[in-house]
């Protein structure tokens, strides 16, 4: 499946260890400016001092790209009883403050979303086998061992 550029809605399927359930978060593709902002916020350098603000960057930018969740994946405490709520305005269970509820009660999942999108949005495929030279010998530079020096 090709990567859809622009305003596509994507989904991230997560197994939540706290509730022992599967949760689906919906998110949009970040802009280039947001990717740059995330990187700049996560690691900051002032003179000779480097400070890490990864958790803050993940929360801020995770909340920016979060567009919703699968209905029924979250409940809120409504006066001592669980109440299902939704992020979809077409649902009768929709709450306009759904993002605040998620930010307060599921920050770990928002940060996981941001890590997935901003930190590891792709991976490099490694070949299954080392290329073989003629006669079945390993090609130069592909030896699994270090040569003596």
C-alpha positions in Angstrom: 0.0 0.0 0.0 1.5 3.4 -0.9 2.0 6.2 1.6 -0.9 8.7 1.2 0.5 12.2 1.3 -1.6 15.1 2.6 -4.5 15.0 5.0 -5.0 11.2 5.2 -6.4 9.7 8.3 -4.1 7.0 9.7 -4.7 4.5 12.5 -2.4 3.0 15.1 -3.4 -0.2 16.7 -2.0 -0.5 20.3 -2.3 -3.2 22.9 -2.9 -1.3 26.1 -1.3 -3.2 29.0 -3.2 -1.2 31.6 -6.6 -2.2 30.4 -5.4 -5.4 28.7 -7.3 -4.3 25.6 -6.7 -3.3 22.0 -7.0 0.4 21.3 -7.1 2.3 17.9 -5.9 5.9 17.7 -6.5 7.9 14.6 -4.0 10.6 13.5 -3.1 12.8 10.6 0.3 13.0 8.9 2.5 15.6 10.5 3.7 18.5 8.4 7.4 19.0 7.7 7.2 22.0 10.0 5.8 19.8 12.8 8.5 17.2 12.2 11.2 19.9 12.5 9.5 21.4 15.6 9.3 18.0 17.3 13.0 17.3 16.7 14.0 20.8 17.9 11.9 20.5 21.0 13.0 17.0 21.9 16.7 17.8 22.0 17.9 21.3 22.9 21.4 22.6 23.1 22.5 25.8 24.9 26.2 26.4 24.7 27.8 23.2 26.0 24.7 21.8 27.6 22.3 19.4 25.9 18.9 18.9 27.5 16.3 16.3 26.6 12.6 17.2 26.4 11.4 14.1 24.7 8.3 13.5 26.9 7.2 17.1 26.4 7.7 17.0 22.7 5.8 13.7 22.4 2.9 15.1 24.3 2.7 18.3 22.4 3.1 16.9 18.9 1.2 13.7 19.7 -1.8 15.8 20.7 -1.5 17.9 17.5 -1.7 15.0 15.2 -4.3 12.9 17.2 -7.6 13.1 15.4 -9.7 10.6 17.3 -10.0 7.0 18.6 -12.2 4.0 18.0 -15.5 4.4 19.8 -15.7 2.2 22.9 -11.9 2.2 23.5 -12.1 4.7 26.3 -14.5 5.3 29.2 -14.5 8.2 31.6 -15.5 8.4 35.2 -19.0 10.0 35.3 -19.8 10.4 39.0 -18.5 6.9 39.9 -19.8 5.1 36.9 -17.9 4.4 33.6 -19.2 6.3 30.6 -18.2 5.5 27.0 -17.4 8.6 25.0 -16.5 9.3 21.4 -14.3 11.6 19.4 -16.5 11.4 16.3 -19.0 14.4 16.1 -21.5 12.1 14.4 -21.8 9.8 17.4 -24.4 10.4 20.1 -21.6 9.7 22.7 -19.4 12.6 21.3 -17.7 14.8 23.8 -16.3 18.1 22.6 -13.6 17.8 25.3 -12.5 14.3 24.2 -8.9 15.5 23.6 -8.6 16.8 27.1 -9.9 13.5 28.5 -7.3 11.6 26.5 -4.5 14.0 27.5 -5.4 13.6 31.2 -6.0 9.9 31.3 -4.0 8.4 28.4 -0.8 10.5 28.1 1.2 7.3 27.7 -0.7 6.3 24.6 -0.3 9.8 23.1 3.4 9.7 23.7 3.5 6.2 22.1 1.7 7.6 19.1 4.2 10.4 18.8 7.2 8.1 19.1 5.7 5.9 16.4 5.1 8.8 14.0 8.0 11.1 14.7 10.8 8.9 16.0 10.4 5.7 14.0 8.1 6.4 11.0 10.1 4.0 8.8 12.7 1.3 8.9 15.3 0.1 6.5 14.7 -3.4 5.1 17.8 -5.5 5.6 18.5 -8.3 3.1 17.8 -11.8 4.3 21.0 -13.3 2.9 24.5 -11.9 2.5 25.3 -11.5 -1.2 27.5 -14.3 -2.4 30.4 -13.9 -4.7 31.3 -16.3 -7.5 31.8 -19.9 -6.3 29.6 -19.3 -3.2 32.2 -17.2 -1.4 31.2 -14.1 0.6 31.4 -10.9 -1.3 34.2 -8.6 -0.1 33.1 -6.4 2.9 30.2 -8.7 3.8 32.1 -10.9 6.3 30.4 -11.5 9.6 33.8 -11.6 11.3 36.3 -8.9 11.9 39.5 -9.4 10.0 42.8 -9.4 12.1 44.9 -6.3 11.9 
